[in-house]
Amino acid sequence: MLVALCAMTFNASVMISGKWMFGSVMCDMWNSFDVYFSTASIMHLCCISVDRYYAIVQPLDYPLIMTQRRVFIMLLMVWLSPALLSFLPICTGWYTTAENYKYLKSNPHICEFKVNKAYAIVSSSMSFWIPGIVMLSMYYRIYQEADRQERLVYRSKVAALLLEKHLQISQIPKPRPSIQVEQSTITTMRRERKAARTLGIIMSAFLICWLPFFLWYIVSSLCDSCITPRLLVGILFWIGYFNSALNPIIYAYFNRDFRAAFKKTIKSLCPFLFRYCRRGGGRDDLDRDLEFGGPSRRGTNGARAGSGSAEMANYVNSTASSEIHMSVMRARQYAVNVTPATTDAHMQQLHPLYTN
């Protein structure tokens, strides 16, 4: 929203009118806001990837690592560090050459963001390349962990099913453990695979939107003879802006905690609309649409995991991806409890999970 208000509106006015109409001071402010909020948006994505890494790969240590103090420090750095790349160098003229700075001051109807080589390298590294590398490494390790634990769950269930089948064929006349393969567990495993695929969607959207812009940004800054059409530059800017609009959709669609937060934000921004909906009696279609699929997962993981994992649920983060660890606990329970009710049909229920 801040990117739309402080960056996209001015860019749209320049593209429509073909000139800058707000003076040299507002030109510096616009460029500063553009760099600031775009960098802050990317850094927020980087912090989310680090948070997801500890929540999924180290769930038991997550409350000890991601304490309120550390989260506060991370957010403080996310909001303060972009100012060192935007307002300070842009308002003082450090970001560009001396000739271009004088040219812009003498022509207030022109607003160009032409940077020098040093600023191009530092700003692109801090705004994109370093956060991008961190995000790639975090999500790659998350995907590896999700895949490893999903296979562990599958092998545990298959082993228990084979044991039950062997005992039935052998007709061993002694008490046998029991196993119960629940359809809800199969659904959970499918949801975990979907959560792992979500990581690919997040990274793909990030790279598709920002990689072309920063490649052009660094090449055009280091190559003095390279000329880029204005239309192409505008398209690259707007593709990068589009990522800020895409991120809330992706996270809200795949994560209930984000959905609840967005619902709360929308309700606070539109209180009269929701008051009108409530006055109409019951929930109308708008209120149901904003419900986003129900309440947060927070506090419900223990009930899904069963009594054997009640303590673990207090330490596992409340995101959809953390369900992977709960399924591992279920698999251990199933491996100890085998029932004669298990048939070949259960084996065929599990098989399609890994043949899709």
C-alpha positions in Angstrom: 0.0 0.0 0.0 2.8 2.4 0.8 4.5 1.6 -2.5 1.3 2.4 -4.3 0.8 5.7 -2.5 4.3 7.0 -2.4 5.9 5.6 -5.6 3.4 4.3 -8.1 1.2 7.4 -8.1 4.1 9.7 -9.1 5.4 7.3 -11.7 2.0 7.0 -13.2 1.7 10.8 -13.5 5.0 11.0 -15.3 4.1 8.3 -17.7 0.7 9.9 -18.5 1.8 13.5 -18.7 5.3 12.9 -20.1 6.9 15.4 -17.7 7.6 16.0 -14.0 5.2 18.6 -12.5 6.2 18.7 -8.9 9.6 20.4 -8.7 13.1 19.3 -7.8 12.4 18.8 -4.1 9.5 16.5 -4.7 11.6 14.7 -7.3 14.2 13.8 -4.6 11.4 12.8 -2.2 9.8 10.6 -4.9 13.0 8.8 -5.7 13.7 8.4 -2.0 10.3 6.9 -1.3 10.6 4.7 -4.3 13.9 3.2 -3.2 12.9 3.1 0.5 9.6 1.3 0.2 10.8 -1.1 -2.5 13.8 -2.0 -0.5 11.7 -2.4 2.7 9.3 -4.7 0.8 12.1 -7.0 -0.3 13.7 -7.0 3.1 10.4 -8.0 4.7 10.3 -11.0 2.3 13.8 -11.9 3.4 12.8 -11.7 7.1 9.7 -13.9 6.4 12.0 -16.5 4.8 14.3 -16.6 7.8 11.3 -16.9 10.1 9.8 -19.8 8.1 13.2 -21.5 8.1 13.4 -21.7 11.9 9.7 -22.5 12.2 10.0 -25.5 9.9 13.6 -26.8 10.2 14.0 -26.1 14.0 10.5 -26.0 15.4 11.4 -26.8 19.0 14.0 -24.1 19.1 11.8 -21.6 17.3 10.5 -19.8 20.5 14.0 -19.5 21.8 15.5 -18.1 18.5 12.7 -15.9 17.3 12.1 -14.0 20.6 10.1 -10.8 20.7 13.4 -8.8 21.2 15.0 -10.3 18.1 11.8 -9.9 16.0 11.7 -6.2 17.1 15.4 -5.8 16.1 14.8 -7.4 12.7 11.8 -5.1 12.0 13.7 -2.1 13.2 16.5 -2.9 10.8 14.1 -3.5 8.0 12.6 -0.1 8.4 15.7 1.9 9.2 18.4 0.5 6.9 16.5 1.4 3.7 16.7 5.0 4.8 20.5 4.8 4.5 20.1 3.8 0.9 17.4 6.3 0.0 16.8 9.6 1.8 20.4 10.2 2.9 22.3 9.7 -0.4 19.4 11.0 -2.7 18.6 14.2 -0.7 22.3 15.0 -0.5 23.1 14.3 -4.1 25.6 11.5 -3.4 23.7 9.0 -5.5 24.4 10.6 -8.9 27.2 12.4 -10.7 27.9 16.1 -10.1 26.9 17.0 -13.7 23.6 15.2 -13.5 22.8 16.7 -10.1 23.3 20.3 -11.4 21.3 19.5 -14.5 18.3 18.3 -12.5 18.4 21.3 -10.2 18.4 23.7 -13.1 15.6 21.8 -14.8 12.8 21.2 -12.2 10.4 19.8 -14.9 12.8 16.8 -15.3 13.1 14.0 -12.8 15.5 11.2 -13.7 17.1 8.7 -11.4 20.5 8.4 -12.9 23.0 6.9 -10.4 26.7 6.7 -10.2 28.6 3.3 -10.3 29.3 3.2 -6.5 25.7 3.8 -5.6 24.4 1.3 -8.1 26.6 -1.5 -6.7 25.9 -0.8 -3.1 22.1 -0.1 -3.4 21.5 -3.1 -5.7 23.4 -5.4 -3.4 21.6 -4.2 -0.3 18.2 -4.0 -1.9 18.1 -7.2 -4.0 21.2 -9.4 -4.4 21.9 -10.1 -0.7 18.3 -10.5 0.3 17.7 -12.6 -2.8 20.5 -15.0 -2.0 19.3 -15.3 1.6 15.7 -16.1 0.4 16.9 -18.7 -2.1 19.0 -20.5 0.5 16.3 -20.4 3.2 13.5 -21.7 0.9 15.8 -24.3 -0.6 16.6 -25.7 2.9 12.9 -25.5 3.8 12.0 -27.5 0.7 14.6 -30.1 1.5 13.3 -30.5 5.1 9.7 -30.6 4.0 10.5 -33.3 1.4 12.6 -35.3 3.9 9.9 -35.4 6.6 7.1 -36.1 4.2 9.0 -39.2 3.0 9.7 -40.2 6.6 5.9 -40.1 7.3 5.2 -42.1 4.2 7.8 -44.8 4.9 6.6 -45.2 8.5 3.0 -45.8 7.4 4.0 -48.2 4.6 6.2 -50.2 7.0 3.3 -50.5 9.5 0.9 -51.6 6.8 3.4 -54.2 5.5 3.8 -55.5 9.1 0.1 -55.8 9.5 -0.2 -57.7 6.2 2.6 -60.0 7.1 1.0 -60.8 10.5 -2.4 -61.5 8.8 -0.8 -63.9 6.3 1.3 -65.7 8.9 -1.7 -66.0 11.2 0.4 -65.5 14.3 -1.8 -66.3 17.3 -0.6 -63.6 19.6 -1.6 -60.0 20.4 -0.7 -57.7 17.6 -0.2 -54.0 17.6 -2.8 -52.0 15.7 -2.7 -49.3 13.0 -5.3 -47.0 11.8 -4.6 -45.0 8.6 -6.9 -42.0 8.7 -8.1 -40.2 5.7 -7.4 -36.9 7.5 -3.7 -37.8 7.7 -3.6 -38.4 4.0 -5.2 -35.0 3.5 -2.6 -33.5 5.8 0.2 -35.0 3.7 -1.3 -33.5 0.6 -1.5 -30.1 2.3 2.1 -30.4 3.2 3.1 -31.0 -0.4 1.0 -28.0 -1.3 2.9 -25.9 1.3 6.2 -26.9 -0.2 5.0 -26.0 -3.7 4.0 -22.6 -2.3 7.6 -21.8 -1.6 8.3 -22.2 -5.3 5.5 -19.8 -6.1 6.8 -17.2 -3.7 10.4 -17.3 -5.1 9.2 -17.4 -8.7 7.1 -14.3 -8.2 10.0 -12.5 -6.5 12.5 -13.3 -9.2 10.2 -12.7 -12.1 9.2 -9.3 -10.8 12.5 -7.9 -9.5 15.3 -9.7 -11.4 14.8 -8.0 -14.8 14.7 -4.6 -13.1 17.9 -5.1 -11.1 19.7 -6.6 -14.1 18.9 -3.5 -16.1 19.7 -1.2 -13.1 23.2 -2.6 -12.6 24.1 -2.9 -16.3 22.8 0.5 -17.3 24.7 2.1 -14.4 28.0 0.4 -15.2 27.7 0.8 -19.0 27.9 4.5 -20.0 27.2 3.8 -23.7 24.1 1.6 -23.1 20.8 3.3 -23.9 17.4 1.9 -22.8 14.1 3.1 -24.3 11.9 5.0 -21.8 9.0 2.6 -22.4 11.1 -0.4 -21.4 12.3 1.4 -18.3 8.7 2.2 -17.3 7.7 -1.4 -17.8 10.6 -2.7 -15.6 9.6 -0.3 -12.9 5.9 -1.4 -12.9 6.8 -5.1 -13.0 8.8 -4.5 -9.8 5.9 -2.6 -8.3 3.6 -5.5 -9.2 5.5 -7.7 -6.7 4.3 -5.5 -3.8 0.7 -6.1 -4.9 1.3 -9.8 -5.5 2.9 -10.6 -2.1 -0.3 -10.1 0.0 -2.3 -12.2 -2.4 0.2 -15.1 -2.2 0.7 -15.0 1.5 -3.0 -14.4 2.3 -4.1 -17.3 0.1 -1.7 -19.9 1.5 -1.5 -18.9 5.2 -4.3 -18.5 7.6 -2.4 -16.3 10.0 -1.8 -13.8 7.2 -5.5 -14.1 6.2 -6.5 -13.2 9.7 -4.1 -10.3 9.8 -5.4 -8.9 6.5 -9.0 -9.4 7.6 -8.3 -7.4 10.8 -6.5 -4.7 8.8 -9.4 -4.4 6.3 -11.9 -4.2 9.1 -10.0 -1.4 10.8 -9.7 0.5 7.5 -13.4 0.0 6.6 -15.3 0.1 9.9 -18.4 1.7 8.4 -18.6 -1.0 5.7 -18.5 -3.8 8.3 -20.9 -2.0 10.5 -23.4 -1.8 7.6 -22.9 -5.5 6.9 -23.6 -6.5 10.6 -26.6 -4.2 10.6 -28.0 -6.2 7.6 -28.3 -9.3 9.8 -26.0 -12.3 9.8 -23.0 -12.6 7.5 -23.4 -11.4 4.0 -21.3 -12.4 1.0 -18.8 -9.7 1.7 -18.2 -10.7 5.3 -17.9 -14.3 4.3 -15.3 -13.5 1.6 -13.2 -11.6 4.1 -13.4 -14.6 6.5 -10.6 -16.2 4.4 -11.3 -19.7 5.4 -11.7 -19.6 9.2 -9.7 -18.6 12.2 -6.0 -18.8 12.7 -4.3 -22.1 13.3 -2.7 -20.7 16.4 -3.6 -22.9 19.3 -5.2 -25.8 17.3 -2.2 -27.8 16.3 -2.3 -29.9 19.5 -5.9 -31.1 18.8 -4.9 -32.3 15.3 -1.8 -34.0 16.5 -3.4 -36.1 19.1 -2.6 -36.6 22.8 0.9 -38.0 22.0 2.0 -34.7 20.6 0.2 -32.2 22.8 3.4 -30.9 24.4 5.1 -30.6 21.1 2.3 -28.4 19.8 3.1 -25.7 22.3 6.5 -25.3 20.7 5.7 -25.7 17.0 5.0 -22.6 15.1 1.4 -22.1 13.9 2.0 -21.9 10.2 0.7 -24.4 7.7 4.2 -25.6 6.9 4.8 -26.6 10.5 2.2 -29.3 10.1 5.0 -31.4 8.7 6.4 -32.0 12.1 3.0 -32.9 13.5 2.6 -35.6 10.8 6.0 -37.1 11.9 4.6 -37.5 15.4 1.4 -39.1 14.0 3.5 -41.5 12.0 5.3 -42.7 15.1 1.9 -43.3 16.8 0.6 -45.2 13.9 3.7 -47.4 13.8 3.0 -48.5 17.3 -0.8 -49.0 16.9 -1.7 -51.6 14.2 -5.3 -53.0 13.7 -6.6 -55.8 11.7 -9.0 -53.3 10.1 -6.2 -52.2 7.8 -6.6 -53.6 4.2 -5.0 -53.2 0.9 -7.3 -50.3 0.2 -5.3 -48.2 2.7 -2.1 -49.0 0.8 -3.8 -47.8 -2.4 -4.8 -44.6 -0.6 -1.2 -43.8 0.1 0.2 -44.8 -3.3 -1.3 -41.9 -5.3 0.3 -39.3 -3.0 3.7 -40.0 -4.7 2.5 -40.9 -8.2 0.7 -37.6 -8.9 
